[in-house]
């Protein structure tokens, strides 16, 4: 359904009383979300993208980290 001036005049005629349909009615079908909503959605998307990137590179990073740890003499607890 498209938001138009005509739809406003049909759906909510009491809101459009006294207004010239072509000039004075400004259709506002969608309101912007609050800043808090935008921050929550952005944080969620960053978290999901970060986890997907980590999953993709984890297999390539683990051997490098293990090699560096072994090079500097790190032994995990219980593996002496």
Secondary structure as UniProt FT lines:
FT   HELIX           5..11
FT   HELIX           13..16
FT   TURN            17..18
FT   TURN            21..24
FT   HELIX           35..71
FT   TURN            72..73
FT   TURN            77..78
//
